[in-house]
Amino acid sequence: MNGRVCLVTGAASGIGEAIARRLAAAGGMVVGVDLRPGGAAEVSADVSVEADVVAALEAARDRAGRSPDVLVNVAGIGSTTTAPDTPVEVWDRVFEVNARGTFLFCKHAIPAMAASPDGGAIVNIASVAGLVGLRNRAAYCASKGAVIALTRALAVDHVADGVRVNCVCPGTVDSPWVRRLVEDAGENIDDLRARQPLGRLGTPEEIAEATLYLASPASSFVTGSALVIDGGLTAA
């Protein structure tokens, strides 16, 4: 990454932490953001609050000496209900974090990237839930579908600015976040493994490798893409 400044949200644990550590190992100057600092996150912010987003970007500039060259939007929450069983406040909160949070960081990061002679790269962590329907995940599926659509719109709007925007669509990844969702839904982790054609869950490190590719010059001809990493789930 040759000293590129990378801001990663949701960096306290799971996929976000793995991405932050992988970008740093590749030579990136990483600033991790999360609601509560920990793991690879040093900056506290609620991604759904615009003032927090602006402050997080300013903190990244203060630490690195310049605005981020790379933005990775990982922060997200889930829900485990059908639409009739989803309280409106839960629906709204899922969208606030997953869709609004991604939008806000892109909104405020893109102008500086566009002004840079080197442009920038944005990687949004979406989900296969934004591509196919999953049971008892109505709000989550809808919010991740919004992230994928936003990614494509941003890619088209800012390609002339030198800003590439892509997303990664993980399948079921063995992370603390997924295990909490499984417990909330009364599901069995072994059943989730069994439904994967590869016979196992993904790892945060596998998602981090894909993110590194999309964030780096190695993917210089890639923008507006949704990279699926799901062990064959959506192909079956």
Buried (B, 14 or more C-beta within 10 A) or exposed (E): BEEBBBBBBBBBBBBBBBBBBBBBEBEBBBBBBBBEBBBBBBBBBBBBBBEBBBBBBEBBBEBBEEBBBBBBBBBBBBBBBEEEEBEEEBBBBBBBBBBBBBBBBBBBBBEBBBEBEEBBBBBBBBBBBBBBEBEBBBBBBBBBBBBBBBBBEBBEEBBEBBBBBBBBBBBBBBBEBBBEBBEEBEBEBEEBBEEBEEEEBBBBEBBBBBBBBBBBEEBEEBBBBBBBBBBEBEEE
